[in-house]
Each structure stands twice: as C-alpha cells, then as structure tokens.
Amino acid sequence: MKVLLLKDPKERDSGPDPYIQELGSYGFEATLIPVLSFEFVSLQSLFEKLSHPECYGGLIFTSPRAVEAVKLCLKENSKNEAWTKSLKQKWNAKSTYVVGKATASLVEEIGLAPQGEKCGNAEKLAGYICSKMEVYLTQINDCTIAMNKITALERTQHYLACRFKSLKKSGKGEETSTVRLNLK
C-alpha cells in the first residue's frame, strides 16, 4: 500500500529515512512530502552579532536550521574570511550549546565545539546550561543574564503542501489521496 509521509526528509545523507524504512518493513511504500519551508531573514543582523563575540557569553543553536542561517550569512567571501581568520577562534573560546545530535554535527561543520547535544530538547538543555553556569553565578552577588535572541528564519508552508488538492472516495469505499503537483 502506498502512503504519503508528511515530513521533511532526513537532514543528513547517512542512509534511508528511518520512517520510510520502518513503514517499508510493514509493506508500506512511503513517499515523503515536505510540508514546511523556511525563509531565512535578518541574516545581516545575525552577522553583525556574530562579528562581536566579545559582547556575548556564548551561542545557543536551537535547530539545524539555525546553523543553516549562520552558514548562509557566511557564504559571502568577506564574511567567510572574517569567520575563518578570527571570529571562529573567538567564538570557540566561549560555550556553544545545541539541542540534539543533528544540530551538533552541523555546528562542528562550521568549526565550533558543541555542548549539550545529548539533552534532546530545550527544557533539558536549559537545565544543562544553568548547571554549567551555576559555578559562575555563585561568584556574583547581583547577577542578570542577558539574552539576545535573533530570529533568523521563519516557518512557511511548503510549496508541495499548497498543491495538495483533495481527498476523494474511490469506487471500492477506500479513502485515497489525490495530489496534483504543478512543478515548473
């Protein structure tokens, strides 16, 4: 039986998607249909912040797409040169936290050393970060931790999901999905 799997394909090229494999073991033929797309925004602002590591105590990457945003803003030769020559080294002197192993792997690709990849979710990562900072905080009487959040991507509906037209009944009483793709 054919099924549509409404999810993004696996991030890394390390074999078949686990959902497709598992469904296949039960006799299903799954087709991936991505339902979300991401539009990267504020990349200039992101690079301006990355250019001043002295103003920050570290980095927190909450998803693989957050790392993609950094990679995109470093694509311009002059920015990549600045990153390679000095910025990467300055950021490596600070903590870089990540949610999950996929994000950690991508952070390593840009030359940073991730921490917290085994946490798996934001709540556990926050606890991990606080436990690491506890030593520093006990040495300071009146302490405020400032966070600077940059929205570098926005979630949008994927163009294939927009093309999903209808569900209809076949003559045998089975519910089937009809997808019309107008790929240009």
KAJO-V143060 format. One record per helix or strand of 3 or more residues. SS is the DSSP state (hx for helix, st for strand). FROM is the first residue (numbers start at 1). TO is the last residue. Records with the same first field share a line. If there is no record, write none. Layout:
SS: FROM-TO / FROM-TO
This chain:
st: 2-5 / 29-32 / 36-40 / 58-61 / 95-98 / 153-157 / 164-169 / 175-179
hx: 18-25 / 43-50 / 53-55 / 64-73 / 77-92 / 101-109 / 122-138 / 159-162
